[in-house]
């Protein structure tokens, strides 16, 4: 289950969905989360044409199959212990039988992890670190694919890793240590 805050900025979205393209995980995203992304993009990038960016669909994050949207996934049943603003994220994780909620919201992680369920919450950085630790060669392919996509303004792998260091510091450190 991917929370909106790990899908903005676009580079984070690209990393997570390129991992999906390489069969490293199966993301769940709801229409409500896509609307949050639209709002974030409108606020953070007012210079962009709203018609060109939204309303968001998974294709804005580069993959048309990146979401699971269903009435049950967008429902917000009471999830004791989770704040009202983020309840839909936990409810969707439970409704879709997700293993993880990937969110950069510390409060939401603190609220989800003690729940008496199999659902756990991790940061975006923790999530990609775990992917790297279990499938390092596949992560290398993900990074190569991300570099290859950048044809308008080509970047080297080191430039891409530098740009990823802000949202994913431990991941970038581990990838760098493995290269040395």
GITAWO-V753038 format. One line per field, one symbol per residue. ss: DSSP state (a for helix, b for strand, c for the rest). burial: + if it has 24 or more other C-alpha atoms within 12 Angstrom, else -. Layout:
ss = ???
burial = ???
This chain:
ss = cbcaaacccaaaaaaaaaaaacccccccccaaaaaaaaaaaaaacccccaaaaccccaaaacccccccccaaaaccccccccccccaaaaaaaaaccccbbbcccaaaaaaaaccccccbbbcaaaaaaaaaaacaaaaaaaaaaaaaacccccccaaaaaaaaccccaaaaaaaaaaac
burial = ++++++++++++++++++++++-+++++++++++++++-++-----------+-++++-++++--++++---++-+--+--+---+++++++++++-++++++++--++-+++-----++++++++++++++---+-+++-++-+++---------+--++--+--++-+++-++-----
